Amino acid sequence: MRKIVSFAHVSLDGFVASTAEGVHSLGWISFTEDLFRYVEQRIGQTDTALYGRLTYQMMESYWPTAAQQPNASDHDRAHARWYASARKVVLSTTLPANHAANTQIIGSNLNEEINRLRHSEGGDILLFGSPTATHALMAENLIDEYWLFINPVLLGQGIPLFRHIQQKTALRLVNSKIFPSGVMCVQYEVQATQ
């Protein structure tokens, strides 16, 4: 069975997006070449990306043409190739079902549709950012693993990664890595729900 793996940048105080001045800002996230290389190794092991609608629209506005930009980095070119070939699954009640090629929209029956996806062929399914989608999947106990990129910043307010936790969930630390920027990646596997 395929795993659902949540990839998220978080502040030390647990936020995935700042809401300072009423804007969802990601300017506090540390993006470095060594971090990109580390992430690309993991992303290269799968063929499916899972997004909430807002994150998907943000990705669609950038990645399809990122490699053609004159100042495209090696990371931009590599991730654009992966993005073009990856199957995209979007949790949305507003996007039309036939929105784009190689894209599946899940607008209802979340548990059933995600479990069908988990039992299909392919590698792990990577959930990128997407706090609303993450919250929906957590509520249904559908996340198998967390890759958290903890940034050395306190935001004080914003959108939390963990919201409305209904029950205790045991996690097992699988791996951790500290980058020169001070970002720490921790990989946790979901063990059991109590």
Phi, psi and omega in degrees: 000139179286146178264150169264119183244118179273121175255122181209138167275132179227151172282165180300332178267017167090014181262145178258347175207141176275142175246025178302136179058026174075010182244138174280104186251141176242013183295347181276351184282134178274119176245114179231158182299320180294324176293317177302315180299318180298314180293318181299326177299318181287317181297324180296348180270004182222171182231008186225130176246140179241131183223157162277168184301313183296316179295318178301314180296324176295316179297316180296332180281347184242306192292326181301333181242004185301320183291338181274354181290143183300331181257023182297132178277171175301320178299315180302314182294316181294314183289326177297320177297314180297315182300319181297325183268342185287146171283133178251134176239128185237129174272112182199139174261000184245337178284142178292150184300329181258037187304311184205157178297148177061025181228128177251131177257128175249112183247349179204173180051049187307308183301313181296313183292319179293319178294326175297317178297317180298331181266006177273173180286146175133179179275192178301155179256118184263121177266113185264118176055245171050067185301321181295317177295319179299315179299320180295318180290322177297321180298333180260007182055046184253003178262129183262335186206148176240131168247106183253125176258097186276114181271140183282069180209145173252122182267331179080331178203161179149200178264118181284150174290314183257118183220141176055045177292122185270333185208159179294137177230120179280138178238149176241126178290122181261321184198156173213151180211134177252130179263154179305334179290348184098353176290136175243128174262126174240134180248117181242137174258134178287126184265307186196156175252128184258000000 
